Amino acid sequence: MDYVNAIILGFVQGLTEFLPVSSSAHVRIVGELLGTGADPGAAFTAITQLGTEAAVIIYFWRDLTHIIGRWFLALFGRIPRNDPQARLGWFIILGSVPIVLLGLIFQTTIESVFRSLWIIAVTLIVFGILLGVADAVGTKTRRLRQLTVPHAVIFGLAQSLALIPGVSRSGGTITAGLFLGYERKAAARYSFLLAIPAVLGSGFYELYKVLTHHCSDVCTPEVFSLGQTALATVVAFLVGLVVIAVFMRYISRGSFLPFVIYRIVLGVTLMVLLSLGVLQA
C-alpha cells in the first residue's frame, strides 16, 4: 500500500503544483486522509517537486535556453547588458534570493510548525481571497519585458511565502503579479520560471539529506522509502507536464475565480474536519 499511496501523492503533486491551490497543502492533506501514519514530510514534498519542475523545464525549454544564452552573452559583453532576455535572467536570480535565505533561516519551523493543518486551512482561505481581489482589481496590462528590479524583488518575496504550505508558490507570485498590473499569462509564466532555481535547490538539498541521513533538530518522520519517493516523482512529472500545458491555455481567457472558490471551500472544510477530530493537525 505504500507504493499505491506514493503514486496517489505523486499524482496529487503533479495535479496541483502549477495551479494556485498549493501542492504542498494537498500532499499534506491527502497524506493524512490516506492514513499513511504521519505527515508525508517536507522532504517527500520537496523531492517530488523535482518531477514537476522537470515538466517546467521541458515545457519552457526554448524560453530557458534563450534566457540563459542571452544572459551569458550579456555577462561577457557580447550583447548589450540591458537585453530584455538577459535582464530576465538577472531578475530570476534576484527573485530567488528571498526564498533561499528565508528557507535556510526558518528550515526547522518549515519542517514542523508550518505543516500544521490549522495553518494550512487559514492560508488556503486568506491567500485564496487575496488572489480573487488581485484578479479583480489588477489592470493586467504589463508584460514581462516591463519587469523592473523592485517588481522582481516583490515577486521573490511573494514566492518565499510558499514556504508555508497552503499559500501556493504559483498562487503567491501570480497574486503579486496581478496586483502589480501584469497580464495573467505573464504573471504565471514568470512564476514558473522563477520557481526553477528554488525548487531544484530545495529538492536536491532534501534528496541529499535523505541519502546521507542528515536531519535538522526537528524532523518529520520519513513515511516513504527512497524508491517510493522516486516513483511518486516520476508520476508527478508525467501529470505535471499535462497540467501545465492545460493551465497556460486556460488563463489566456479564463479567470482565477474557480481556484479562489475551491481554496475557500477546501479551507473551510479542513477546519470543520479538524474541529470534529476527523483529522489531526
C-alpha positions as CSV (number, residue, x, y, z in Angstrom):
1,M,0.0,0.0,0.0
2,D,2.9,2.4,0.5
3,Y,3.7,2.2,-3.2
4,V,0.0,2.9,-4.0
5,N,-0.1,5.8,-1.6
6,A,3.1,7.2,-3.1
7,I,1.6,7.0,-6.6
8,I,-1.5,8.8,-5.3
9,L,0.5,11.6,-3.7
10,G,2.7,11.9,-6.8
11,F,-0.5,12.3,-8.9
12,V,-1.7,15.0,-6.4
13,Q,1.7,16.8,-6.6
14,G,1.6,16.8,-10.4
15,L,-2.0,17.9,-10.5
16,T,-1.7,20.8,-8.0
17,E,1.8,22.1,-8.4
18,F,1.0,24.6,-11.2
19,L,-2.4,25.5,-10.1
20,P,-2.7,28.3,-7.5
21,V,-4.1,26.0,-4.8
22,S,-0.8,24.8,-3.1
23,S,0.6,21.4,-3.9
24,S,2.3,21.1,-0.5
25,A,-1.0,21.6,1.2
26,H,-2.7,19.0,-0.9
27,V,0.1,16.5,-0.4
28,R,-0.1,17.1,3.4
29,I,-4.0,16.8,3.5
30,V,-4.2,13.8,1.2
31,G,-1.4,12.1,3.0
32,E,-3.3,12.4,6.3
33,L,-6.5,11.2,4.6
34,L,-4.7,8.1,3.2
35,G,-3.8,7.1,6.7
36,T,-0.1,6.9,6.0
37,G,0.5,7.2,9.7
38,A,2.2,10.6,9.6
39,D,2.7,13.7,7.6
40,P,4.4,12.6,4.3
41,G,7.0,15.2,5.2
42,A,8.7,18.3,3.8
43,A,11.4,16.1,2.2
44,F,8.9,14.0,0.3
45,T,7.2,17.1,-0.9
46,A,10.4,18.8,-2.0
47,I,11.8,15.8,-3.8
48,T,8.6,15.1,-5.7
49,Q,8.6,18.7,-6.8
50,L,11.8,17.8,-8.8
51,G,9.4,15.9,-11.0
52,T,7.1,18.8,-11.6
53,E,10.0,21.1,-12.1
54,A,11.4,18.8,-14.8
55,A,8.0,19.3,-16.5
56,V,8.5,23.1,-16.3
57,I,12.0,22.8,-17.8
58,I,10.6,20.7,-20.7
59,Y,7.6,23.0,-21.3
60,F,9.7,26.2,-21.2
61,W,12.8,24.7,-22.8
62,R,13.0,27.3,-25.6
63,D,12.4,30.1,-23.2
64,L,15.1,28.8,-20.8
65,T,17.8,28.2,-23.4
66,H,17.1,31.6,-24.9
67,I,17.3,33.4,-21.5
68,I,20.4,31.5,-20.3
69,G,22.1,32.0,-23.7
70,R,21.4,35.8,-23.8
71,W,22.4,36.1,-20.1
72,F,25.8,34.6,-20.7
73,L,26.3,36.7,-23.8
74,A,25.4,39.9,-21.9
75,L,27.6,38.8,-19.0
76,F,30.7,38.6,-21.2
77,G,29.8,41.8,-23.1
78,R,28.8,40.1,-26.4
79,I,25.4,41.8,-26.4
80,P,24.1,44.9,-24.5
81,R,23.6,44.3,-20.8
82,N,20.1,45.7,-21.0
83,D,19.0,43.0,-23.4
84,P,15.4,42.0,-22.3
85,Q,16.1,38.3,-22.0
86,A,19.4,38.8,-20.2
87,R,17.7,41.2,-17.8
88,L,15.0,38.5,-17.2
89,G,17.8,36.1,-16.3
90,W,19.1,38.6,-13.7
91,F,15.6,39.1,-12.4
92,I,15.1,35.4,-11.9
93,I,18.4,35.2,-9.9
94,L,17.4,38.3,-7.8
95,G,13.9,36.9,-7.2
96,S,15.3,33.6,-6.0
97,V,17.4,35.2,-3.1
98,P,14.5,35.7,-0.6
99,I,13.2,32.2,-0.6
100,V,16.8,30.7,-0.3
101,L,17.6,32.9,2.7
102,L,14.3,32.5,4.4
103,G,14.3,28.8,3.7
104,L,17.6,28.3,5.4
105,I,16.8,30.6,8.3
106,F,13.4,29.0,9.1
107,Q,14.2,25.5,8.0
108,T,13.2,23.8,11.3
109,T,9.9,25.8,11.5
110,I,9.0,25.0,7.9
111,E,9.5,21.3,8.5
112,S,7.4,21.2,11.7
113,V,5.2,24.1,12.8
114,F,4.2,25.4,9.3
115,R,2.9,22.0,8.4
116,S,0.0,22.2,10.9
117,L,-3.3,21.6,9.1
118,W,-4.8,24.6,11.0
119,I,-2.2,26.9,9.5
120,I,-2.8,25.3,6.1
121,A,-6.6,25.9,6.4
122,V,-6.1,29.6,7.2
123,T,-3.6,30.2,4.5
124,L,-5.8,28.5,1.9
125,I,-8.6,30.8,2.7
126,V,-6.7,34.1,3.2
127,F,-4.5,33.8,0.1
128,G,-7.4,32.5,-1.9
129,I,-9.3,35.7,-1.1
130,L,-6.1,37.8,-2.0
131,L,-5.9,36.0,-5.3
132,G,-9.5,36.9,-6.1
133,V,-9.0,40.5,-5.2
134,A,-5.9,40.8,-7.2
135,D,-7.6,39.2,-10.2
136,A,-10.5,41.6,-9.9
137,V,-8.5,44.9,-9.4
138,G,-5.3,44.2,-11.4
139,T,-5.1,46.1,-14.7
140,K,-3.5,43.1,-16.5
141,T,-1.7,45.4,-18.9
142,R,2.0,44.9,-18.1
143,R,4.2,42.3,-19.9
144,L,7.4,40.6,-18.7
145,R,9.5,43.0,-20.8
146,Q,8.3,45.7,-18.4
147,L,9.6,43.9,-15.4
148,T,11.7,46.1,-13.1
149,V,14.1,45.5,-10.2
150,P,11.6,46.5,-7.5
151,H,9.0,44.2,-9.1
152,A,11.4,41.3,-9.3
153,V,12.1,41.7,-5.5
154,I,8.3,41.8,-4.8
155,F,7.9,38.6,-6.9
156,G,10.7,37.0,-5.0
157,L,9.2,37.9,-1.6
158,A,5.8,36.6,-2.8
159,Q,7.4,33.3,-3.8
160,S,9.0,33.0,-0.4
161,L,5.6,32.9,1.2
162,A,5.2,29.5,-0.4
163,L,7.5,28.1,2.3
164,I,4.2,28.0,4.3
165,P,2.0,25.1,2.9
166,G,-1.3,26.5,1.8
167,V,0.0,29.7,0.3
168,S,1.0,28.2,-3.1
169,R,4.1,29.1,-5.0
170,S,2.3,29.9,-8.2
171,G,-0.6,31.4,-6.3
172,G,1.6,33.8,-4.3
173,T,3.7,35.0,-7.2
174,I,0.7,35.3,-9.6
175,T,-1.2,37.3,-6.9
176,A,1.7,39.7,-6.6
177,G,1.9,39.9,-10.4
178,L,-1.7,40.7,-10.7
179,F,-1.6,43.4,-8.0
180,L,1.4,44.9,-9.9
181,G,-0.7,45.0,-13.1
182,Y,0.8,42.1,-15.1
183,E,-1.2,40.0,-17.5
184,R,-2.4,36.7,-16.2
185,K,-0.3,34.7,-18.6
186,A,2.8,36.9,-18.0
187,A,2.5,36.5,-14.2
188,A,2.1,32.7,-14.5
189,R,4.9,32.3,-16.9
190,Y,7.3,34.3,-14.7
191,S,6.1,32.4,-11.7
192,F,7.0,29.1,-13.2
193,L,10.4,30.4,-14.4
194,L,11.2,32.0,-11.1
195,A,10.4,28.7,-9.3
196,I,13.1,26.7,-11.1
197,P,16.2,27.7,-9.1
198,A,14.4,27.5,-5.7
199,V,12.6,24.2,-6.3
200,L,15.7,22.5,-7.8
201,G,17.8,23.7,-4.9
202,S,15.3,22.6,-2.3
203,G,14.6,19.3,-3.9
204,F,18.3,18.3,-4.4
205,Y,19.1,19.5,-0.9
206,E,16.3,17.4,0.7
207,L,17.5,14.4,-1.5
208,Y,21.0,14.9,-0.2
209,K,19.7,14.9,3.4
210,V,17.8,11.6,2.8
211,L,20.7,9.9,1.1
212,T,23.2,11.0,3.9
213,H,20.6,10.6,6.7
214,H,21.3,14.2,7.7
215,C,18.5,15.9,9.5
216,S,17.8,19.1,11.4
217,D,16.9,19.1,15.1
218,V,13.2,18.7,14.4
219,C,12.3,16.3,11.6
220,T,9.2,14.9,10.2
221,P,9.5,11.1,10.2
222,E,10.2,9.5,6.8
223,V,7.0,7.8,5.7
224,F,8.1,6.7,2.2
225,S,11.3,4.9,1.2
226,L,13.6,6.5,-1.4
227,G,12.2,4.1,-4.1
228,Q,8.6,5.0,-3.3
229,T,9.5,8.7,-3.4
230,A,11.2,8.2,-6.7
231,L,8.1,6.6,-8.1
232,A,6.0,9.5,-6.8
233,T,8.4,11.9,-8.5
234,V,8.0,10.2,-11.9
235,V,4.2,10.3,-11.6
236,A,4.3,14.0,-10.6
237,F,6.4,14.7,-13.7
238,L,4.0,13.0,-16.1
239,V,0.9,14.5,-14.6
240,G,2.5,17.9,-14.3
241,L,3.5,18.0,-17.9
242,V,-0.1,17.7,-18.9
243,V,-1.4,20.1,-16.3
244,I,1.0,23.0,-17.1
245,A,0.0,22.9,-20.8
246,V,-3.7,23.0,-19.9
247,F,-3.3,25.7,-17.3
248,M,-1.4,28.0,-19.6
249,R,-4.0,27.7,-22.2
250,Y,-6.8,28.2,-19.7
251,I,-5.5,31.5,-18.2
252,S,-5.2,33.1,-21.6
253,R,-9.0,33.5,-21.5
254,G,-10.2,32.3,-18.0
255,S,-10.2,34.0,-14.6
256,F,-8.9,32.6,-11.3
257,L,-12.3,32.7,-9.7
258,P,-12.8,28.8,-9.8
259,F,-9.5,28.5,-7.9
260,V,-10.5,31.1,-5.4
261,I,-13.8,29.4,-4.6
262,Y,-12.0,26.0,-4.4
263,R,-9.4,27.3,-1.9
264,I,-12.0,28.8,0.3
265,V,-14.2,25.7,0.3
266,L,-11.3,23.4,1.0
267,G,-10.0,25.7,3.8
268,V,-13.4,25.8,5.5
269,T,-13.9,22.0,5.0
270,L,-10.5,21.4,6.5
271,M,-11.4,23.5,9.6
272,V,-14.6,21.5,10.1
273,L,-12.8,18.2,9.8
274,L,-10.2,19.4,12.3
275,S,-12.8,20.6,14.7
276,L,-14.7,17.3,14.6
277,G,-11.5,15.4,15.2
278,V,-11.6,13.6,11.8
279,L,-8.2,14.9,11.0
280,Q,-5.3,15.6,13.4
281,A,-3.5,18.9,12.9
